[in-house]
Amino acid sequence: MKMEDHVTQEGSSVSAYLRQNGERSRDWLRYLTAVGAGGAAVALSAMWASGPLATGIGAAVTAVYTFVTDRVRPQHSEPREAALLRTSSGGIPRLDQVDRPELAGVHPADGHPDHQLAPPYIERDAEPELRQAVLESGFVLIVGESTAGKTRLAYEVARSCFPRHAFVRPLARSALAHAVKVARRRRRAVLWLDDLENYLGADGLTASAVAGLLRGSPGRVVVLATMRSQEFRRYDAREESRLTGSDRDAWRVQREVLHMAVQVRLERRWSAAEQDRADAHLDPRVQLALGSCDRFGLAEVLAAGPELLTAWENAWAPGANPRGAAIVAAAVDCRRSGLRRPASRQWLQDFHLPYLAERGGPDLQPEPFSEAMQWACKAAYATSGLLIGNYSQGYIAFDYLLNAPRLAPVPDHLWEALLSRVEAADAYDMGLLAHQANQLARATTALERARAGGVAGADYLLAIAVGDRGRPREAARNLEGIVRRRQTQLGPRHPDTLACLHQWAFFTGEAGDVQAAASAFGDLVAATTAALGPEHTDTLAARHQQAYFTGEVGDTQSAVQQLTVLLEDRTRLEGADSPQVLAGRRSLIWFSAMTGDLAQAEQQLRQLMEDAVRTLGPDDPHLIAIRSTQADFAARAGRAREATALFTQLVAERSRILGHNHPHALHTRLQRAQGLMSTGHSELAQRELAQILNDAQRVLEPGHRHLVLAHRMLDQLQQS
């Protein structure tokens, strides 16, 4: 009997605005007169605009910015590959020239129509730690929840510590490489990466690029970045156990970048000391926000996050702004699908229609599209709008909305329409995210698009996704070719070559050749030990797979011995609560029970479950795998009804998390059918097996072991 999941691979017009805003307005009037409306749009969007990955250019120029860039198509713009924040003369500004925090990506904030400036900065408790970090380290990352005040804190500290440094801010991920070159060539520079997650992934920031920037005298180049807590948690060590194949490899590349940074945490809720400092300011916006500090963070209220979320939810009411709400829903789901750049106005015009139809369409009395866009982009209390951006650069959803409660899964109509329009690098991001979410059909579709577009690494990730989807032989064939190319291009001991060998060996075993897999992993353990060291995570992962496939060959005694030594090493290196240690314990219990005391194994499994529940989340794959092993042990002990009940629960869990036709869900459905057969429910078992076969034949490759087992069980029922 095969142990499934043995280890998780590893405003309105320009003139009105000018009448209201004094000398600053006259400056803009002279500028508009000099360059014309089209030229002003270019200047605003490509020079002193905050860019598509930020939040607009601030309350003081909101009316001009919205009017010019959203109603006049610019005649030319800076190429995306070189789009950096620039002065009106086209140069890279110094930090002392960046005199508005909105230009650094700070959410604009204003609670009074007469205020043109950002609210006063209030010192945060984390400021001393951040100052020390930026002065002593070349790479600093501020982590906190959306609208915690990360960017404002970074902006104030950077301007104070490095006023003469060039402020190098890429306005899109495609401009990152150019930004790195500019920062490296400058005498002094701060590379500004607000929302660092947008600069990771395909063609994104790498550890070698950061290391190259930090060479030379300390403080010459400083990399200052921010990241939302929700994104940062994706790189927690415990998350590695959830990933497979190249997901894990891509995750490690990105996590390596994060590990190079000194990390400073910023709390969303303000401390009593911070509130006391805020109370000393007479600014009415701050005083208004202080009244909500019992529920929200002060910066959160200033950025109007809760207000915007409420406005979105209420907009669906008939006669309100239902079309605007549908547009926002489409923009939110574009980001949730993996799109890291703005969506065009035309895209949103097309994408929002199914959302509107699902909510009632004409019955909602939807407003015209242009009116809906104006509503969605309108700032709440002159802060950020639900959508951020402009006609020329496109629009992104305000990041506070991405963590709204009760968001439904991204619908197929949005995902498929988006994939049909994005570039190959965007398709890679969409495929990677889908794979990590176990949306394997989406993953393979997106990655095929990325591979066809020549995105580096897409062929490798596609092969893994194909294998995980239930086609291990096809995956092994494809990986074999990638291994050969990497051996030629990178060398046989390069980490990327070894990672690909690991995946080839794994899917070789999954395809049924467990002897070849055991032998291949034995060779890989020797290779990774020599190239990476005996304690490297890839070496430890290869040892686990070697033990597993050794046991699958039938040599359970050697498997137990190998797992025992591996567990000792991993516990010493990673701690007893490491997910990989928990996975190793389960494998050891499984193979020990093959020849040992089943009752003792069940007791050990109960203890393992207690430890896993204490340290892991409810939907963690290790918990589900442990419950699967408990059900299997119950069946082996002859407790058929108990086993059938457990497998029934597991079918519901795995179908909810992975999908009804995921290979793991299909296998659990087969185990439930076995339980039904054992408890005398032959007719029900036969009906379920017929449905399983029908589902499995649509996703699994011919000869897959689940198909073989299903046919054998059905034949057994028909002959009885």
URRA-V364300 format. One record per residue. N is the residue number from 1. PHI is phi in whole degrees, 0 to 359 (none if undefined). PSI is psi in whole degrees, 0 to 359 (* if undefined). OMEGA is omega in whole degrees, -180 to 180 (* if undefined). Layout:
<<N	PHI	PSI	OMEGA> <N	PHI	PSI	OMEGA>>
This chain:
<<1	none	134	-175> <2	269	137	176> <3	274	113	178> <4	287	155	177> <5	55	41	-173> <6	301	326	173> <7	203	137	-180> <8	287	115	176> <9	305	102	-177> <10	321	*	*> <11	none	212	-158> <12	234	302	-177> <13	218	158	178> <14	296	318	-176> <15	295	320	178> <16	297	318	178> <17	299	317	-177> <18	294	325	180> <19	295	333	-171> <20	266	348	-164> <21	234	25	163> <22	59	218	-171> <23	297	320	179> <24	301	322	179> <25	293	320	179> <26	296	325	175> <27	298	316	179> <28	293	325	179> <29	297	316	178> <30	298	322	-179> <31	292	316	179> <32	298	320	180> <33	296	323	-177> <34	288	318	-172> <35	254	347	-177> <36	82	164	-175> <37	298	317	-179> <38	297	316	179> <39	296	323	178> <40	297	322	178> <41	299	317	179> <42	296	315	-178> <43	298	317	-178> <44	291	318	-173> <45	276	330	-174> <46	250	349	179> <47	247	279	-177> <48	266	26	172> <49	269	155	-177> <50	277	350	169> <51	98	165	-174> <52	291	340	-180> <53	262	9	180> <54	238	213	-163> <55	234	22	-179> <56	101	180	-173> <57	255	7	171> <58	108	163	-173> <59	296	327	-173> <60	293	335	-179> <61	237	17	-176> <62	301	316	-176> <63	295	313	179> <64	297	315	-177> <65	299	313	-179> <66	295	316	-177> <67	296	310	-173> <68	287	308	-171> <69	280	336	-178> <70	267	347	-178> <71	241	350	-180> <72	236	121	179> <73	285	123	-178> <74	293	150	-177> <75	277	335	176> <76	201	163	178> <77	205	164	179> <78	291	139	179> <79	303	143	-179> <80	302	327	-178> <81	292	345	-180> <82	233	18	-174> <83	281	101	177> <84	241	157	173> <85	297	129	-176> <86	225	160	173> <87	283	172	-179> <88	296	340	177> <89	270	0	176> <90	95	3	-179> <91	270	171	175> <92	275	124	-176> <93	286	154	166> <94	278	160	-179> <95	298	327	179> <96	288	349	175> <97	270	342	-180> <98	276	82	-168> <99	267	7	175> <100	231	125	-178> <101	299	336	178> <102	299	332	-180> <103	290	343	177> <104	265	358	180> <105	106	4	179> <106	293	135	176> <107	300	125	176> <108	300	152	-180> <109	213	136	178> <110	196	129	179> <111	248	8	-176> <112	216	133	-173> <113	295	341	-178> <114	273	352	-177> <115	275	131	178> <116	251	338	-175> <117	264	161	176> <118	294	157	176> <119	302	155	179> <120	299	146	178> <121	283	135	179> <122	245	125	-176> <123	301	132	178> <124	265	155	180> <125	300	332	-178> <126	278	355	-174> <127	299	313	179> <128	302	319	178> <129	297	319	-180> <130	293	318	178> <131	302	313	179> <132	298	319	-178> <133	295	314	-176> <134	290	333	179> <135	279	335	-176> <136	254	340	-177> <137	236	148	-180> <138	277	346	-175> <139	222	117	-178> <140	231	136	-180> <141	238	124	176> <142	262	125	-177> <143	244	131	177> <144	187	170	-179> <145	291	163	177> <146	305	136	180> <147	62	26	174> <148	284	341	-177> <149	106	20	-176> <150	300	310	-174> <151	291	321	179> <152	295	317	177> <153	299	313	-180> <154	298	317	-180> <155	300	312	-177> <156	294	318	-180> <157	291	318	-180> <158	297	315	179> <159	296	325	180> <160	287	319	-175> <161	274	329	-173> <162	227	57	-174> <163	297	333	-176> <164	263	0	178> <165	284	145	172> <166	294	139	-180> <167	259	100	-174> <168	259	105	-177> <169	237	109	176> <170	289	139	-179> <171	264	2	176> <172	198	157	180> <173	297	328	179> <174	297	341	179> <175	267	2	-176> <176	298	314	-178> <177	301	319	178> <178	294	320	179> <179	297	319	178> <180	297	318	178> <181	297	316	180> <182	298	314	-180> <183	297	321	-179> <184	293	327	-176> <185	277	341	-177> <186	285	152	177> <187	295	317	175> <188	219	138	-178> <189	204	148	167> <190	247	117	174> <191	273	117	-171> <192	258	114	-177> <193	237	74	176> <194	291	135	-173> <195	59	69	-175> <196	304	329	-179> <197	302	334	180> <198	286	349	-178> <199	249	11	176> <200	256	166	179> <201	100	204	-177> <202	303	128	180> <203	60	25	-178> <204	259	194	-177> <205	291	137	178> <206	236	163	179> <207	297	323	-180> <208	293	324	178> <209	295	319	178> <210	295	316	180> <211	300	320	178> <212	297	323	179> <213	292	324	-172> <214	273	359	175> <215	293	148	179> <216	105	193	-175> <217	293	142	-180> <218	301	138	177> <219	86	354	179> <220	294	313	174> <221	237	129	178> <222	239	130	174> <223	259	117	-178> <224	240	123	-171> <225	225	159	173> <226	232	158	179> <227	203	137	176> <228	291	145	-179> <229	302	321	-178> <230	298	323	177> <231	287	319	-177> <232	297	325	-179> <233	297	339	177> <234	296	343	-177> <235	251	14	173> <236	295	146	-177> <237	303	329	-179> <238	291	338	-179> <239	288	339	-177> <240	300	324	-177> <241	292	344	180> <242	278	345	-170> <243	260	158	178> <244	231	153	169> <245	50	230	-176> <246	287	341	169> <247	304	313	-179> <248	294	320	180> <249	295	315	178> <250	296	321	178> <251	300	317	-179> <252	293	321	178> <253	300	316	-179> <254	288	322	180> <255	293	328	177> <256	300	322	176> <257	297	313	-178> <258	296	325	-179> <259	291	341	178> <260	284	343	-174> <261	268	146	166> <262	282	125	-173> <263	258	131	179> <264	240	124	-179> <265	269	140	177> <266	232	122	-178> <267	281	143	176> <268	288	314	178> <269	284	133	-176> <270	277	141	179> <271	287	168	177> <272	299	321	179> <273	295	320	178> <274	294	320	178> <275	295	324	176> <276	296	318	179> <277	294	322	179> <278	293	323	-177> <279	294	341	179> <280	285	348	-180> <281	267	139	-178> <282	270	356	-179> <283	305	124	-176> <284	297	332	179> <285	294	318	179> <286	293	316	-180> <287	297	320	178> <288	296	317	-179> <289	293	326	-180> <290	300	331	-180> <291	293	346	-179> <292	249	9	-175> <293	291	350	175> <294	286	340	-179> <295	244	325	-174> <296	231	166	171> <297	284	150	-178> <298	298	315	178> <299	296	327	178> <300	297	317	-180> <301	289	320	178> <302	299	325	178> <303	276	359	174> <304	64	29	179> <305	303	304	180> <306	300	322	-180> <307	297	318	-179> <308	292	319	179> <309	298	317	178> <310	296	319	179> <311	299	320	179> <312	296	314	-178> <313	295	321	-177> <314	283	341	-174> <315	290	343	-179> <316	288	347	-177> <317	298	143	179> <318	305	133	179> <319	80	359	178> <320	273	250	176> <321	226	57	-175> <322	296	324	178> <323	293	320	177> <324	299	318	178> <325	298	321	179> <326	294	321	177> <327	297	316	179> <328	297	318	178> <329	301	318	179> <330	296	319	180> <331	293	320	177> <332	299	315	-177> <333	288	335	172> <334	299	315	179> <335	291	320	-180> <336	292	339	177> <337	280	348	179> <338	114	1	178> <339	287	121	-176> <340	257	7	178> <341	233	168	-176> <342	294	152	173> <343	265	140	-178> <344	289	163	177> <345	300	319	-180> <346	295	320	177> <347	301	312	-178> <348	296	326	177> <349	297	324	179> <350	278	317	-172> <351	290	332	-172> <352	283	343	-171> <353	300	314	179> <354	297	326	177> <355	298	317	-180> <356	295	317	-180> <357	297	320	-179> <358	297	331	-178> <359	270	355	178> <360	133	351	175> <361	54	235	-176> <362	300	333	-180> <363	297	340	180> <364	276	356	-178> <365	55	56	-175> <366	293	147	179> <367	282	165	176> <368	299	156	-175> <369	299	316	-178> <370	298	321	177> <371	293	321	179> <372	296	319	178> <373	296	319	178> <374	299	318	179> <375	296	315	-177> <376	295	327	-179> <377	271	350	-177> <378	292	134	-178> <379	286	137	173> <380	279	120	-175> <381	53	35	180> <382	66	21	173> <383	264	207	178> <384	294	153	172> <385	268	176	175> <386	298	325	172> <387	249	144	-179> <388	236	131	178> <389	139	203	-177> <390	201	176	-175> <391	301	315	-172> <392	285	324	-175> <393	264	340	-177> <394	99	185	-171> <395	226	143	172> <396	233	155	178> <397	282	141	175> <398	305	129	-170> <399	295	339	178> <400	301	331	-177> <401	286	340	-175> <402	292	339	-180> <403	251	22	178> <404	297	143	180> <405	291	151	173> <406	64	30	174> <407	289	130	178> <408	286	158	176> <409	303	152	178> <410	298	123	-175> <411	287	156	180> <412	301	322	-175> <413	298	323	179> <414	287	312	-175> <415	299	315	-178> <416	291	319	178> <417	295	321	179> <418	295	313	-179> <419	299	327	-178> <420	291	346	-174> <421	244	342	-174> <422	281	168	175> <423	279	169	-175> <424	299	320	179> <425	296	324	176> <426	294	321	179> <427	298	323	177> <428	299	313	179> <429	300	318	179> <430	296	319	179> <431	294	318	179> <432	298	315	-180> <433	295	318	179> <434	297	320	179> <435	296	316	179> <436	296	333	178> <437	270	8	-179> <438	62	27	173> <439	265	78	-165> <440	288	325	178> <441	296	315	177> <442	298	318	-177> <443	300	312	-178> <444	294	322	179> <445	297	314	-179> <446	293	320	-177> <447	287	330	172> <448	298	320	177> <449	296	317	180> <450	295	318	179> <451	297	317	179> <452	297	331	179> <453	274	2	175> <454	80	23	179> <455	288	129	-179> <456	300	132	178> <457	85	352	-178> <458	293	325	180> <459	297	322	-179> <460	293	309	180> <461	296	324	178> <462	297	317	179> <463	299	319	179> <464	296	315	-179> <465	297	320	178> <466	299	315	179> <467	295	315	180> <468	296	333	-179> <469	282	351	177> <470	116	22	178> <471	231	65	-175> <472	295	325	180> <473	295	317	178> <474	297	319	179> <475	297	315	-179> <476	297	319	178> <477	298	314	-179> <478	295	320	-180> <479	293	328	178> <480	300	318	177> <481	293	322	179> <482	293	322	177> <483	301	313	-179> <484	299	317	179> <485	296	319	-180> <486	291	323	177> <487	299	321	179> <488	288	316	-173> <489	276	324	-174> <490	250	336	-176> <491	106	154	-174> <492	290	342	-177> <493	250	11	177> <494	291	141	-179> <495	306	323	180> <496	292	324	176> <497	294	316	-180> <498	295	322	178> <499	297	320	179> <500	291	321	175> <501	300	320	178> <502	303	312	-179> <503	292	322	177> <504	298	314	-180> <505	297	319	-179> <506	299	310	-177> <507	287	337	171> <508	298	316	177> <509	292	319	179> <510	297	333	179> <511	281	354	175> <512	118	344	-179> <513	269	74	-175> <514	290	331	179> <515	295	315	178> <516	297	323	179> <517	294	315	179> <518	299	317	179> <519	295	317	-179> <520	296	320	179> <521	289	329	174> <522	299	315	177> <523	296	322	-177> <524	292	324	177> <525	300	316	179> <526	296	319	-177> <527	291	316	-179> <528	290	326	177> <529	298	316	180> <530	291	321	-174> <531	274	323	-171> <532	244	341	-179> <533	106	154	-175> <534	291	341	-177> <535	257	4	179> <536	292	146	-178> <537	300	326	179> <538	291	324	177> <539	294	315	179> <540	297	320	178> <541	296	319	178> <542	295	323	178> <543	296	321	179> <544	296	316	180> <545	293	322	177> <546	300	315	180> <547	296	317	-179> <548	299	309	-177> <549	289	334	172> <550	298	317	177> <551	294	322	179> <552	294	330	176> <553	295	332	-179> <554	125	353	-180> <555	270	72	-176> <556	293	329	-180> <557	297	315	178> <558	293	323	179> <559	298	316	179> <560	297	318	180> <561	297	314	-179> <562	296	318	-179> <563	292	325	179> <564	297	313	179> <565	293	319	180> <566	298	318	180> <567	296	321	177> <568	300	316	-179> <569	293	316	-177> <570	290	322	178> <571	297	320	178> <572	295	320	-175> <573	276	323	-169> <574	245	344	-177> <575	94	156	-173> <576	293	336	-177> <577	267	5	179> <578	298	136	178> <579	304	325	-180> <580	288	329	174> <581	293	317	177> <582	299	319	178> <583	295	320	178> <584	295	322	177> <585	298	319	180> <586	295	317	178> <587	298	319	180> <588	296	317	178> <589	299	319	-178> <590	299	308	-176> <591	285	330	176> <592	296	325	-179> <593	289	344	-179> <594	297	323	-178> <595	236	359	-176> <596	251	204	-176> <597	276	115	-178> <598	294	321	180> <599	298	319	178> <600	295	320	179> <601	297	320	179> <602	295	322	177> <603	296	317	178> <604	296	324	-180> <605	291	323	177> <606	297	319	177> <607	295	320	177> <608	298	320	179> <609	297	318	177> <610	301	316	-180> <611	294	320	-178> <612	291	319	179> <613	298	323	-179> <614	293	329	-171> <615	248	342	-174> <616	242	162	178> <617	284	167	-174> <618	295	331	-179> <619	258	14	-180> <620	298	136	-178> <621	300	332	179> <622	293	321	178> <623	298	316	-180> <624	295	322	178> <625	294	322	178> <626	296	317	178> <627	296	325	177> <628	296	319	178> <629	294	321	177> <630	300	317	179> <631	296	319	-180> <632	295	319	178> <633	295	322	178> <634	298	318	177> <635	296	318	-179> <636	294	329	-180> <637	278	359	178> <638	90	8	179> <639	268	73	-169> <640	294	319	-179> <641	295	316	178> <642	299	315	-180> <643	298	318	-180> <644	296	319	178> <645	297	319	179> <646	294	317	179> <647	294	327	177> <648	297	316	177> <649	297	320	-179> <650	293	324	177> <651	301	315	180> <652	295	317	-179> <653	295	310	-176> <654	291	325	177> <655	294	321	179> <656	293	318	-174> <657	275	318	-173> <658	255	336	-173> <659	107	149	-173> <660	297	332	-174> <661	251	14	173> <662	294	142	-179> <663	308	321	179> <664	294	320	178> <665	294	320	178> <666	299	318	180> <667	295	320	179> <668	293	325	176> <669	296	322	176> <670	295	320	179> <671	295	322	176> <672	297	318	178> <673	299	322	176> <674	299	320	177> <675	296	320	177> <676	298	320	177> <677	297	320	-177> <678	288	338	-178> <679	257	13	173> <680	86	14	179> <681	260	62	-172> <682	293	319	-178> <683	295	317	178> <684	296	319	178> <685	298	320	-179> <686	294	318	179> <687	296	317	-179> <688	293	322	179> <689	295	321	178> <690	298	319	179> <691	290	321	178> <692	298	316	179> <693	299	316	180> <694	299	317	179> <695	291	316	-175> <696	293	323	-178> <697	295	340	179> <698	278	341	-176> <699	238	331	-177> <700	267	151	178> <701	285	153	180> <702	305	139	179> <703	84	2	178> <704	301	144	-174> <705	299	331	178> <706	292	322	177> <707	293	318	179> <708	300	314	-180> <709	296	318	-180> <710	298	316	178> <711	297	318	-179> <712	296	318	179> <713	294	320	-180> <714	293	319	177> <715	299	319	180> <716	299	318	179> <717	293	320	-177> <718	289	334	-179> <719	273	343	-177> <720	277	*	*>>
